[in-house]
Amino acid sequence: MTIEVYRVNPETGTRTQVCRKHTVEPAEVLDFSSGYPPCACPRCTAAGSRSRMHALVTEANRRSKGEL
């Protein structure tokens, strides 16, 4: 994934770069530690959804690396 942050002038449409482009590589191992607060939405707090979400993210990472 490539991230670029810029500001757009609403009158002229001119883009001004705020932060230069940065490419983010997929994580090798997901971090499910307490470093990040868990999501509290109903979908994520349902029983078993954490392991399902882990499987979905792992599959997405493998697809982005071309392994699937």
Order of alpha helices (4+ residues) and beta strands (2+ residues): beta-beta-alpha-alpha
